[in-house]
Amino acid sequence: MIPSRLQAGDEIRVIAPSRSLAIVKGEQRRLAEERLTELGFKVTYGKTALFHDDFFSNSIEDRIEDLHDAFRDPSVKGIFTGIGGYNANQLLRYIDYDLIEKNPKVLMGYSDITAILLAIHKKTGLTTYSGPHFSTFGMKAGLAYTMEHFKKAIIDSDGFDLIPSETWSDDSWHLEQDERTFHPNEGYMVIQEGDAAGTVIGGNLCTLNLLQGTEFMPSLEDRILFLEDDEESHPFSFDRDLQSLLHQPDAGGIKGIVIGRFQKESGMTDYALQEIIAAKKELKGIPVIANANFGHVHPFVTVPNGSKASMSVKMGKATIHIQP
């Protein structure tokens, strides 16, 4: 079930199902709203998006009501999460999945929001989008690639290729906007070659693994996985988390894997990642690439959970195509 494409004049509702939007500085919020307004969208906010408790989140009841209200409101066409966090999975048992299935809309975010995106995809079949938070649009510099691929996934109606960005940055841009360092992008790192076709599913690996053993865990059958993790991950934890995913009963149905570029603080190296993948007998014979523009390192693409995709990894080069 693919939601309608967004277009100029549509209302975008910003909600905070994980950490409060209050954590995002006022100037960043202003710039984010300005960027979306320039695309022709009308930006509105959940009633409690700026509320927060001692954990800089909000009550389950308030977060659920903002989510439901956004899907219930016929004037709202797209729902963007404000920022990530740690507790989005608290909401899963309280979501009205019938309401969402009857009112399919664009729902987008990443990181901790992975839990909500994949649970809704599993329970309703709705295509959900691992892409920028509302706060991401408040980035002064380095947003062009992210914006381009956001529009390809959410606004345009054609399929698109995932072409590596020219540069990348792992700066704490939300803390210091004017001092940024951009590095040349050498492109994808090919770990295993091969061809694959399947249905896209992906997001933050450690958050995805929170769904294991629950009714919210999506199928891995005939899937191309997009996996990433943040600076709190490191080679040992990523190895363990990946192995846990591969122990799922239907993990034999994984067709290919695209791994997002790791943040510097994770300590992951190309060599360590190659060794981790080589040790996974479950992945033998399927294409695996890394250093993709996906996840916490900027810029990044918007990945539609539920869309069809193909990947071809040959002669040290990789191409990835995502259907609309």
Kinemage of the C-alpha trace (Angstrom):
@kinemage 1
@onewidth
@group {chain A} dominant
@subgroup {mainchain}
@vectorlist {calphas} color= white
{ca met a 1} P 0.000 0.000 0.000
{ca ile a 2} L 1.765 3.119 -1.278
{ca pro a 3} L 0.600 6.485 0.101
{ca ser a 4} L -0.175 9.337 -2.278
{ca arg a 5} L 2.814 11.412 -3.352
{ca leu a 6} L 3.206 14.755 -1.672
{ca gln a 7} L 2.648 17.883 -3.738
{ca ala a 8} L 2.628 21.638 -3.326
{ca gly a 9} L -0.216 22.746 -1.091
{ca asp a 10} L -0.170 19.601 1.073
{ca glu a 11} L -0.149 19.880 4.848
{ca ile a 12} L 2.777 18.293 6.704
{ca arg a 13} L 2.211 17.433 10.373
{ca val a 14} L 5.278 17.333 12.614
{ca ile a 15} L 5.011 14.986 15.599
{ca ala a 16} L 7.409 13.799 18.310
{ca pro a 17} L 6.836 10.078 18.972
{ca ser a 18} L 10.314 9.701 20.495
{ca arg a 19} L 12.174 12.703 21.952
{ca ser a 20} L 10.446 16.063 22.167
{ca leu a 21} L 10.798 18.620 19.396
{ca ala a 22} L 11.796 20.999 22.187
{ca ile a 23} L 15.286 19.531 21.982
{ca val a 24} L 15.713 21.132 18.547
{ca lys a 25} L 16.843 24.757 18.725
{ca gly a 26} L 14.370 27.417 17.662
{ca glu a 27} L 16.518 28.634 14.742
{ca gln a 28} L 16.797 25.085 13.388
{ca arg a 29} L 13.041 24.652 13.669
{ca arg a 30} L 12.532 27.953 11.860
{ca leu a 31} L 14.868 26.988 9.023
{ca ala a 32} L 13.321 23.514 8.710
{ca glu a 33} L 9.841 25.006 8.396
{ca glu a 34} L 11.134 27.549 5.888
{ca arg a 35} L 12.682 24.816 3.728
{ca leu a 36} L 9.472 22.791 3.634
{ca thr a 37} L 7.394 25.894 3.002
{ca glu a 38} L 9.617 26.679 0.003
{ca leu a 39} L 8.631 23.275 -1.404
{ca gly a 40} L 5.011 24.415 -1.209
{ca phe a 41} L 4.018 22.534 1.955
{ca lys a 42} L 2.007 23.874 4.868
{ca val a 43} L 3.689 22.872 8.133
{ca thr a 44} L 1.650 22.211 11.274
{ca tyr a 45} L 2.602 20.622 14.598
{ca gly a 46} L 1.213 17.978 16.884
{ca lys a 47} L -0.464 19.467 19.949
{ca thr a 48} L 2.154 18.036 22.312
{ca ala a 49} L 5.222 17.973 20.037
{ca leu a 50} L 7.016 20.510 22.244
{ca phe a 51} L 5.995 18.990 25.587
{ca his a 52} L 8.647 17.069 27.503
{ca asp a 53} L 9.272 15.222 30.744
{ca asp a 54} L 12.473 14.499 32.695
{ca phe a 55} L 13.610 12.177 29.897
{ca phe a 56} L 12.966 14.878 27.283
{ca ser a 57} L 10.167 12.788 25.848
{ca asn a 58} L 6.443 12.816 26.569
{ca ser a 59} L 3.723 10.529 27.873
{ca ile a 60} L 2.678 7.551 25.784
{ca glu a 61} L -0.876 8.873 25.721
{ca asp a 62} L 0.117 12.281 24.315
{ca arg a 63} L 2.470 10.830 21.711
{ca ile a 64} L -0.140 8.324 20.554
{ca glu a 65} L -2.836 10.984 20.326
{ca asp a 66} L -0.629 13.204 18.140
{ca leu a 67} L 0.118 10.236 15.870
{ca his a 68} L -3.535 9.239 15.599
{ca asp a 69} L -4.683 12.816 15.095
{ca ala a 70} L -2.253 13.238 12.197
{ca phe a 71} L -3.581 10.112 10.454
{ca arg a 72} L -7.183 10.985 11.317
{ca asp a 73} L -7.054 14.561 10.001
{ca pro a 74} L -8.034 14.535 6.285
{ca ser a 75} L -6.136 17.770 5.631
{ca val a 76} L -2.814 16.165 6.631
{ca lys a 77} L -1.027 14.396 3.763
{ca gly a 78} L 2.396 13.757 5.267
{ca ile a 79} L 3.664 13.062 8.787
{ca phe a 80} L 7.278 13.867 9.698
{ca thr a 81} L 8.891 12.978 13.001
{ca gly a 82} L 10.702 15.786 14.793
{ca ile a 83} L 13.763 13.865 15.950
{ca gly a 84} L 14.813 10.400 17.125
{ca gly a 85} L 15.559 9.149 20.629
{ca tyr a 86} L 15.248 5.897 22.569
{ca asn a 87} L 11.642 5.057 23.378
{ca ala a 88} L 9.530 4.971 20.214
{ca asn a 89} L 8.891 1.259 20.774
{ca gln a 90} L 6.829 2.172 23.873
{ca leu a 91} L 4.031 3.156 21.493
{ca leu a 92} L 3.707 0.019 19.396
{ca arg a 93} L 1.065 -1.773 21.444
{ca tyr a 94} L -1.156 1.340 21.567
{ca ile a 95} L -1.198 2.314 17.889
{ca asp a 96} L -4.525 2.004 16.079
{ca tyr a 97} L -3.303 0.137 13.006
{ca asp a 98} L -6.815 -0.047 11.532
{ca leu a 99} L -6.983 3.756 11.589
{ca ile a 100} L -3.673 3.959 9.740
{ca glu a 101} L -4.651 1.327 7.185
{ca lys a 102} L -7.827 3.271 6.404
{ca asn a 103} L -5.929 6.577 6.125
{ca pro a 104} L -2.611 5.806 4.387
{ca lys a 105} L -0.182 8.743 4.429
{ca val a 106} L 3.521 9.448 4.063
{ca leu a 107} L 5.229 8.738 7.394
{ca met a 108} L 8.926 9.539 7.632
{ca gly a 109} L 11.828 9.586 10.066
{ca tyr a 110} L 14.850 7.484 11.010
{ca ser a 111} L 16.969 6.207 13.884
{ca asp a 112} L 14.679 5.328 16.843
{ca ile a 113} L 11.663 5.946 14.576
{ca thr a 114} L 12.621 2.684 12.819
{ca ala a 115} L 10.483 0.823 15.370
{ca ile a 116} L 7.310 2.701 14.393
{ca leu a 117} L 8.016 2.667 10.649
{ca leu a 118} L 8.550 -1.090 10.519
{ca ala a 119} L 5.740 -1.974 12.917
{ca ile a 120} L 3.254 0.012 10.842
{ca his a 121} L 4.611 -1.536 7.654
{ca lys a 122} L 4.230 -5.018 9.146
{ca lys a 123} L 0.730 -4.498 10.552
{ca thr a 124} L -0.802 -2.538 7.662
{ca gly a 125} L 1.326 -3.087 4.558
{ca leu a 126} L 1.800 0.684 4.263
{ca thr a 127} L 5.032 1.844 2.638
{ca thr a 128} L 6.870 3.927 5.244
{ca tyr a 129} L 9.944 6.060 4.707
{ca ser a 130} L 13.309 5.927 6.429
{ca gly a 131} L 14.395 9.469 5.696
{ca pro a 132} L 15.013 12.893 7.197
{ca his a 133} L 13.398 14.067 10.378
{ca phe a 134} L 11.740 17.459 10.327
{ca ser a 135} L 14.807 18.701 12.234
{ca thr a 136} L 17.098 17.509 9.419
{ca phe a 137} L 15.709 20.245 7.190
{ca gly a 138} L 17.167 22.758 9.657
{ca met a 139} L 20.696 22.012 8.444
{ca lys a 140} L 22.311 25.117 6.917
{ca ala a 141} L 24.880 23.358 4.692
{ca gly a 142} L 25.213 19.898 3.182
{ca leu a 143} L 21.495 19.282 2.687
{ca ala a 144} L 21.300 19.291 -1.131
{ca tyr a 145} L 21.791 15.526 -1.662
{ca thr a 146} L 19.414 14.659 1.176
{ca met a 147} L 16.798 17.030 -0.242
{ca glu a 148} L 17.226 15.653 -3.785
{ca his a 149} L 16.639 12.060 -2.695
{ca phe a 150} L 13.797 13.062 -0.380
{ca lys a 151} L 12.020 14.545 -3.395
{ca lys a 152} L 12.771 11.471 -5.533
{ca ala a 153} L 11.198 9.171 -2.946
{ca ile a 154} L 8.290 11.312 -1.715
{ca ile a 155} L 7.323 13.699 -4.505
{ca asp a 156} L 8.420 12.258 -7.868
{ca ser a 157} L 6.638 9.266 -9.391
{ca asp a 158} L 9.569 7.588 -11.148
{ca gly a 159} L 11.995 5.043 -9.764
{ca phe a 160} L 15.504 6.220 -8.942
{ca asp a 161} L 19.097 5.024 -8.651
{ca leu a 162} L 21.047 5.497 -5.442
{ca ile a 163} L 24.185 7.275 -6.611
{ca pro a 164} L 26.797 8.057 -3.928
{ca ser a 165} L 27.113 11.676 -2.840
{ca glu a 166} L 30.236 13.636 -3.732
{ca thr a 167} L 31.071 14.370 -0.089
{ca trp a 168} L 30.005 13.295 3.389
{ca ser a 169} L 30.140 14.725 6.906
{ca asp a 170} L 29.844 13.333 10.415
{ca asp a 171} L 29.895 16.701 12.170
{ca ser a 172} L 27.609 17.469 15.087
{ca trp a 173} L 25.846 19.973 12.850
{ca his a 174} L 22.983 20.446 15.305
{ca leu a 175} L 25.489 21.895 17.800
{ca glu a 176} L 27.633 23.944 15.423
{ca gln a 177} L 26.163 24.888 12.057
{ca asp a 178} L 28.956 27.163 10.811
{ca glu a 179} L 31.970 24.892 11.268
{ca arg a 180} L 31.475 21.859 9.068
{ca thr a 181} L 33.995 19.465 7.514
{ca phe a 182} L 33.089 17.583 4.352
{ca his a 183} L 35.125 14.612 3.144
{ca pro a 184} L 35.397 13.272 -0.424
{ca asn a 185} L 33.175 10.234 -0.926
{ca glu a 186} L 34.993 7.305 -2.504
{ca gly a 187} L 31.709 5.528 -3.139
{ca tyr a 188} L 30.400 2.166 -2.044
{ca met a 189} L 32.637 -0.430 -0.465
{ca val a 190} L 31.960 -3.767 -2.133
{ca ile a 191} L 32.108 -6.623 0.361
{ca gln a 192} L 30.375 -9.403 -1.598
{ca glu a 193} L 29.359 -9.395 -5.239
{ca gly a 194} L 26.158 -10.672 -6.829
{ca asp a 195} L 22.736 -9.655 -8.107
{ca ala a 196} L 19.578 -9.301 -6.064
{ca ala a 197} L 15.972 -8.225 -6.365
{ca gly a 198} L 13.449 -7.928 -3.566
{ca thr a 199} L 11.394 -5.711 -1.309
{ca val a 200} L 13.148 -2.972 0.644
{ca ile a 201} L 13.164 -2.959 4.402
{ca gly a 202} L 15.571 -1.154 6.630
{ca gly a 203} L 16.564 1.270 9.311
{ca asn a 204} L 18.595 1.382 12.465
{ca leu a 205} L 19.807 -2.147 13.222
{ca cys a 206} L 19.715 -2.073 17.019
{ca thr a 207} L 16.194 -0.590 16.881
{ca leu a 208} L 15.045 -3.129 14.298
{ca asn a 209} L 16.237 -5.885 16.620
{ca leu a 210} L 13.919 -4.618 19.363
{ca leu a 211} L 11.069 -6.029 17.272
{ca gln a 212} L 12.360 -9.605 17.275
{ca gly a 213} L 9.916 -12.067 18.804
{ca thr a 214} L 7.030 -9.594 18.661
{ca glu a 215} L 4.023 -9.207 16.389
{ca phe a 216} L 5.680 -6.066 15.006
{ca met a 217} L 8.697 -7.775 13.425
{ca pro a 218} L 8.540 -7.559 9.617
{ca ser a 219} L 9.311 -10.503 7.392
{ca leu a 220} L 12.845 -10.916 6.063
{ca glu a 221} L 11.701 -13.100 3.175
{ca asp a 222} L 12.731 -11.787 -0.267
{ca arg a 223} L 14.088 -8.595 1.251
{ca ile a 224} L 16.912 -6.244 0.395
{ca leu a 225} L 18.005 -4.914 3.766
{ca phe a 226} L 19.216 -1.363 4.372
{ca leu a 227} L 20.988 -1.407 7.729
{ca glu a 228} L 22.771 1.321 9.684
{ca asp a 229} L 23.784 2.179 13.214
{ca asp a 230} L 24.918 5.265 15.085
{ca glu a 231} L 27.913 6.329 17.144
{ca glu a 232} L 26.747 4.263 20.109
{ca ser a 233} L 27.410 1.134 18.072
{ca his a 234} L 30.896 -0.351 17.689
{ca pro a 235} L 32.288 -3.363 15.798
{ca phe a 236} L 31.499 -5.842 18.583
{ca ser a 237} L 27.915 -4.704 19.108
{ca phe a 238} L 27.235 -4.430 15.381
{ca asp a 239} L 28.536 -7.977 14.905
{ca arg a 240} L 26.271 -9.249 17.672
{ca asp a 241} L 23.231 -7.314 16.465
{ca leu a 242} L 23.683 -8.510 12.885
{ca gln a 243} L 24.049 -12.104 14.066
{ca ser a 244} L 20.856 -11.783 16.087
{ca leu a 245} L 19.003 -10.636 12.971
{ca leu a 246} L 20.412 -13.558 10.993
{ca his a 247} L 19.036 -15.975 13.608
{ca gln a 248} L 15.489 -15.002 12.652
{ca pro a 249} L 13.593 -17.971 11.147
{ca asp a 250} L 13.149 -16.285 7.754
{ca ala a 251} L 16.608 -14.728 7.496
{ca gly a 252} L 17.427 -17.232 4.776
{ca gly a 253} L 15.173 -15.127 2.551
{ca ile a 254} L 17.468 -12.085 2.636
{ca lys a 255} L 18.529 -11.289 -0.927
{ca gly a 256} L 21.046 -8.491 -0.408
{ca ile a 257} L 22.308 -5.969 2.143
{ca val a 258} L 23.157 -2.269 1.890
{ca ile a 259} L 25.017 -0.954 4.957
{ca gly a 260} L 25.054 2.757 5.757
{ca arg a 261} L 28.266 4.615 6.508
{ca phe a 262} L 29.276 4.351 10.164
{ca gln a 263} L 29.867 7.380 12.345
{ca lys a 264} L 33.493 7.948 13.321
{ca glu a 265} L 32.822 7.501 17.045
{ca ser a 266} L 31.645 3.932 16.391
{ca gly a 267} L 35.221 2.864 15.723
{ca met a 268} L 34.114 0.702 12.792
{ca thr a 269} L 36.754 0.256 10.071
{ca asp a 270} L 36.436 -1.118 6.558
{ca tyr a 271} L 38.602 -4.074 7.565
{ca ala a 272} L 36.522 -4.864 10.662
{ca leu a 273} L 33.279 -4.720 8.684
{ca gln a 274} L 34.672 -6.971 5.964
{ca glu a 275} L 35.718 -9.495 8.603
{ca ile a 276} L 32.301 -9.377 10.279
{ca ile a 277} L 30.493 -10.074 7.005
{ca ala a 278} L 32.964 -12.785 5.960
{ca ala a 279} L 32.257 -14.637 9.222
{ca lys a 280} L 28.511 -14.762 8.542
{ca lys a 281} L 27.928 -18.021 6.680
{ca glu a 282} L 24.262 -17.094 6.420
{ca leu a 283} L 25.207 -14.310 3.983
{ca lys a 284} L 27.273 -16.425 1.632
{ca gly a 285} L 26.357 -15.854 -2.006
{ca ile a 286} L 24.386 -12.613 -1.628
{ca pro a 287} L 25.581 -9.086 -2.497
{ca val a 288} L 26.680 -6.873 0.390
{ca ile a 289} L 27.916 -3.293 0.099
{ca ala a 290} L 28.773 -0.653 2.685
{ca asn a 291} L 29.534 3.059 3.084
{ca ala a 292} L 26.166 3.895 1.557
{ca asn a 293} L 24.434 7.256 2.024
{ca phe a 294} L 21.975 5.902 4.553
{ca gly a 295} L 21.635 6.499 8.263
{ca his a 296} L 23.242 8.941 10.676
{ca val a 297} L 26.070 10.259 8.474
{ca his a 298} L 25.088 13.116 6.182
{ca pro a 299} L 23.898 13.406 3.511
{ca phe a 300} L 21.536 10.460 3.129
{ca val a 301} L 18.819 9.011 0.919
{ca thr a 302} L 15.176 8.359 1.753
{ca val a 303} L 14.479 4.625 1.679
{ca pro a 304} L 10.884 3.409 1.205
{ca asn a 305} L 10.098 0.339 3.330
{ca gly a 306} L 7.948 -1.825 1.092
{ca ser a 307} L 9.134 -0.706 -2.339
{ca lys a 308} L 10.795 -3.037 -4.811
{ca ala a 309} L 14.511 -2.713 -5.432
{ca ser a 310} L 17.322 -4.348 -7.327
{ca met a 311} L 21.063 -4.305 -6.808
{ca ser a 312} L 23.920 -5.441 -9.011
{ca val a 313} L 27.406 -5.734 -7.544
{ca lys a 314} L 30.041 -6.772 -10.078
{ca met a 315} L 33.678 -6.033 -10.856
{ca gly a 316} L 33.992 -3.951 -7.716
{ca lys a 317} L 31.115 -1.643 -8.630
{ca ala a 318} L 27.545 -1.482 -7.367
{ca thr a 319} L 24.264 -0.138 -8.687
{ca ile a 320} L 21.035 0.106 -6.715
{ca his a 321} L 17.638 0.919 -8.198
{ca ile a 322} L 14.470 1.561 -6.192
{ca gln a 323} L 11.040 1.381 -7.779
{ca pro a 324} L 8.450 4.080 -7.034
